[in-house]
């Protein structure tokens, strides 16, 4: 197949969406398909576009054998509502322009969201190129933004609903990342025959335990500590305050050290809370590239996977749980619903009620006091992702869906 893959976020930017896009494209290419990626000039998390992209509308180059076309976007380090809308709309327009200039024929346009405007770009490009449109939904918008209180303007909510419904209506296939998300989309009136689940997964070759990574603990100066790691977005959805309170409750346990590695809108707030409450058993470091974050995961004894106690998150399945398991690390999961079911099946960690700081602290303490169990749970996690959640397996599943769609009249 010849596929045009439209994603606003792509490496060298760091995040779950960027990783999924890169791994899916890489694996589809290895299966013999030609993939062209349209994405933005990199700017996350700073909101600043590097100088080499300034005064350019497009840039075209090969990334590990994949053709990548980067487009202009109105990025800004100031995260106001106006700037965010300009950010989304400028990429939508520039990606449509970039795609329309490509002369060759495509079998389908694959657009991954959020943001929703990428779905619009995918639909318009499918009309321009006269090919099928596949809409991937990694997070249900605007529902999540409304649930978290990030979106309150009734006019914008109504507009978002119209864009969402248009994308569902025009897509020949909607790809989701969890069963719960598929059920929610079906309730919105989308035919179940048009919906398929392709889970997030993990690159088993990259995320794996290595003895040399254990020595990274010495580099961090934490070789004598029981290291508890949170690696990911430090944002509103994660309920980071609860993790800080858990650290405070463990303050007297000098052998236990917590470490956050990431960026996000709540990072400054987290640092301030640590200072104000004298939380000296928690360090916060900047986000790291994928190949480096593996070292941190392998150096950890336990990894944290939190989300806020919201009904919308019962359909979530955070990719960081698979990355921890792939490295043989147990997790403390404070996410209800679908994620909890997989934890129970994998037998690879401890579940705690979301936003329960005391429960998180007790779970950490329980694993600290049971080192052999820790190792067993980590090994269970590795076996589970090898069987069900490798990126290769998920790409093969997507390939079957797309080939069938292509061949359907």
WOSULCOR-V375332 format. One record per residue. N is the residue number from 1. RES is the residue in one letter. OMEGA is omega as a letter, one per 20 degrees, with the letter a starting at -180 (NA if undefined). BURIAL is # if it has 9 or more other ideal C-beta (glycine too) atoms within 8 Angstrom, else .. Layout:
n = {N | N}
res = {RES | RES}
omega = {OMEGA | OMEGA}
burial = {BURIAL | BURIAL}
This chain:
n = {1 | 2 | 3 | 4 | 5 | 6 | 7 | 8 | 9 | 10 | 11 | 12 | 13 | 14 | 15 | 16 | 17 | 18 | 19 | 20 | 21 | 22 | 23 | 24 | 25 | 26 | 27 | 28 | 29 | 30 | 31 | 32 | 33 | 34 | 35 | 36 | 37 | 38 | 39 | 40 | 41 | 42 | 43 | 44 | 45 | 46 | 47 | 48 | 49 | 50 | 51 | 52 | 53 | 54 | 55 | 56 | 57 | 58 | 59 | 60 | 61 | 62 | 63 | 64 | 65 | 66 | 67 | 68 | 69 | 70 | 71 | 72 | 73 | 74 | 75 | 76 | 77 | 78 | 79 | 80 | 81 | 82 | 83 | 84 | 85 | 86 | 87 | 88 | 89 | 90 | 91 | 92 | 93 | 94 | 95 | 96 | 97 | 98 | 99 | 100 | 101 | 102 | 103 | 104 | 105 | 106 | 107 | 108 | 109 | 110 | 111 | 112 | 113 | 114 | 115 | 116 | 117 | 118 | 119 | 120 | 121 | 122 | 123 | 124 | 125 | 126 | 127 | 128 | 129 | 130 | 131 | 132 | 133 | 134 | 135 | 136 | 137 | 138 | 139 | 140 | 141 | 142 | 143 | 144 | 145 | 146 | 147 | 148 | 149 | 150 | 151 | 152 | 153 | 154 | 155 | 156 | 157 | 158 | 159 | 160 | 161 | 162 | 163 | 164 | 165 | 166 | 167 | 168 | 169 | 170 | 171 | 172 | 173 | 174 | 175 | 176 | 177 | 178 | 179 | 180 | 181 | 182 | 183 | 184 | 185 | 186 | 187 | 188 | 189 | 190 | 191 | 192 | 193 | 194 | 195 | 196 | 197 | 198 | 199 | 200 | 201 | 202 | 203 | 204 | 205 | 206 | 207 | 208 | 209 | 210 | 211 | 212 | 213 | 214 | 215 | 216 | 217 | 218 | 219 | 220 | 221 | 222 | 223 | 224 | 225 | 226 | 227 | 228 | 229 | 230 | 231 | 232 | 233 | 234 | 235 | 236 | 237 | 238 | 239 | 240 | 241 | 242 | 243 | 244 | 245 | 246 | 247 | 248 | 249 | 250 | 251 | 252 | 253 | 254 | 255 | 256 | 257 | 258 | 259 | 260 | 261 | 262 | 263 | 264 | 265 | 266 | 267 | 268 | 269 | 270 | 271 | 272 | 273 | 274 | 275 | 276 | 277 | 278 | 279 | 280 | 281 | 282 | 283 | 284 | 285 | 286 | 287 | 288 | 289 | 290 | 291 | 292 | 293 | 294 | 295 | 296 | 297 | 298 | 299 | 300 | 301 | 302 | 303 | 304 | 305 | 306 | 307 | 308 | 309 | 310 | 311 | 312 | 313 | 314 | 315 | 316 | 317 | 318 | 319 | 320 | 321 | 322 | 323 | 324 | 325 | 326 | 327 | 328 | 329 | 330 | 331 | 332 | 333 | 334 | 335 | 336 | 337 | 338 | 339 | 340 | 341 | 342 | 343 | 344 | 345 | 346 | 347 | 348 | 349 | 350 | 351 | 352 | 353 | 354 | 355 | 356 | 357 | 358 | 359 | 360 | 361 | 362 | 363 | 364 | 365 | 366 | 367 | 368 | 369 | 370 | 371 | 372 | 373 | 374 | 375 | 376 | 377 | 378 | 379 | 380 | 381 | 382 | 383 | 384 | 385 | 386 | 387 | 388 | 389 | 390 | 391 | 392 | 393 | 394 | 395 | 396 | 397 | 398 | 399 | 400 | 401 | 402 | 403 | 404 | 405 | 406 | 407 | 408 | 409}
res = {X | X | X | X | X | X | X | X | X | X | X | X | X | X | X | X | X | X | X | X | X | X | X | X | X | X | X | X | X | X | X | X | X | X | X | X | X | X | X | X | X | X | X | X | X | X | X | X | X | X | X | X | X | X | X | X | X | X | X | X | X | X | X | X | X | X | X | X | X | X | X | X | X | X | X | X | X | X | X | X | X | X | X | X | X | X | X | X | X | X | X | X | X | X | X | X | X | X | X | X | X | X | X | X | X | X | X | X | X | X | X | X | X | X | X | X | X | X | X | X | X | X | X | X | X | X | X | X | X | X | X | X | X | X | X | X | X | X | X | X | X | X | X | X | X | X | X | X | X | X | X | X | X | X | X | X | X | X | X | X | X | X | X | X | X | X | X | X | X | X | X | X | X | X | X | X | X | X | X | X | X | X | X | X | X | X | X | X | X | X | X | X | X | X | X | X | X | X | X | X | X | X | X | X | X | X | X | X | X | X | X | X | X | X | X | X | X | X | X | X | X | X | X | X | X | X | X | X | X | X | X | X | X | X | X | X | X | X | X | X | X | X | X | X | X | X | X | X | X | X | X | X | X | X | X | X | X | X | X | X | X | X | X | X | X | X | X | X | X | X | X | X | X | X | X | X | X | X | X | X | X | X | X | X | X | X | X | X | X | X | X | X | X | X | X | X | X | X | X | X | X | X | X | X | X | X | X | X | X | X | X | X | X | X | X | X | X | X | X | X | X | X | X | X | X | X | X | X | X | X | X | X | X | X | X | X | X | X | X | X | X | X | X | X | X | X | X | X | X | X | X | X | X | X | X | X | X | X | X | X | X | X | X | X | X | X | X | X | X | X | X | X | X | X | X | X | X | X | X | X | X | X | X | X | X | X | X | X | X | X | X | X | X | X | X | X | X | X | X | X | X | X | X | X | X | X | X | X | X}
omega = {r | a | r | a | a | r | r | a | a | r | k | r | a | r | a | r | r | a | r | a | a | a | r | r | a | a | r | r | a | r | r | a | r | a | r | a | r | a | a | r | a | a | a | j | a | a | a | r | r | a | a | r | a | r | r | r | r | r | a | r | r | r | a | r | r | r | a | r | r | a | r | r | r | a | r | r | a | a | r | r | r | a | r | r | r | r | a | a | a | r | r | a | a | r | r | r | a | a | a | r | r | a | a | r | r | r | r | r | a | a | a | a | j | j | a | a | r | r | r | r | r | r | a | r | r | r | a | a | r | r | a | a | r | a | r | a | r | r | a | r | j | a | a | a | r | a | a | r | r | a | a | a | a | r | r | r | a | r | r | r | a | r | r | a | r | a | r | a | a | a | r | r | r | r | r | a | r | r | r | r | r | r | r | r | r | r | r | r | r | r | a | r | a | a | r | r | r | a | r | a | a | r | a | r | r | a | r | a | r | a | a | r | r | r | r | r | r | r | r | a | a | a | a | a | r | a | r | a | r | a | a | a | r | a | a | a | a | a | a | a | r | r | r | r | r | r | r | r | a | a | a | r | a | a | a | a | r | a | r | r | a | r | r | a | a | a | r | r | a | r | r | r | r | r | a | a | r | r | a | r | r | r | r | r | r | r | a | r | a | a | r | a | r | a | a | a | a | r | a | r | a | r | a | r | a | r | r | a | r | r | a | a | r | r | a | r | a | a | a | r | r | r | r | a | a | r | r | r | r | a | r | a | r | r | a | r | a | r | r | r | r | r | r | r | a | a | a | r | a | r | r | r | r | r | r | a | r | r | r | r | r | r | r | a | r | a | r | a | a | a | r | r | r | a | a | r | r | r | r | r | r | r | a | a | r | a | a | a | r | r | a | r | a | r | r | r | r | a | a | r | a | r | r | r | r | a | r | a | NA}
burial = {# | # | # | # | # | # | # | # | # | # | # | . | # | # | # | # | # | # | # | # | # | # | # | # | # | # | # | # | # | . | # | . | # | . | # | # | # | # | # | # | # | # | # | # | . | . | # | . | # | # | . | . | # | . | . | . | . | # | . | . | . | . | . | . | . | # | . | # | # | # | # | # | # | . | # | # | . | . | . | . | . | . | # | # | . | # | # | # | # | # | # | # | . | # | # | # | # | # | # | # | . | # | . | . | . | # | # | # | # | # | # | # | # | . | . | # | # | # | # | # | # | # | # | # | # | # | . | # | # | . | # | # | # | # | # | # | # | # | . | # | # | # | # | # | # | # | # | # | . | . | # | . | . | . | . | # | # | . | . | # | # | . | # | # | # | # | # | # | . | # | # | . | # | # | # | # | # | # | . | # | # | # | # | # | # | # | . | # | . | # | . | . | . | # | # | # | # | # | # | # | # | # | # | # | . | . | # | # | . | . | . | . | # | # | . | # | # | . | . | # | . | # | . | . | # | # | # | # | # | # | # | # | # | # | # | . | # | # | # | # | . | # | # | # | # | # | # | # | # | # | # | . | # | . | . | # | # | # | # | # | # | # | . | # | . | # | # | . | . | # | # | . | # | # | . | . | . | . | # | . | # | # | . | # | . | . | . | # | . | # | . | . | # | # | # | # | # | # | # | # | # | # | # | # | # | # | # | # | . | # | . | # | # | # | # | # | # | # | # | # | # | # | # | # | # | # | # | # | # | # | # | # | # | # | # | # | # | # | # | # | . | # | # | . | . | # | . | # | # | # | . | # | . | # | # | # | # | . | # | # | # | # | # | # | # | # | # | # | . | . | . | . | . | # | # | . | # | # | # | # | # | # | . | # | # | . | . | . | # | # | # | . | # | # | # | # | # | # | # | . | # | # | # | . | # | # | . | . | .}
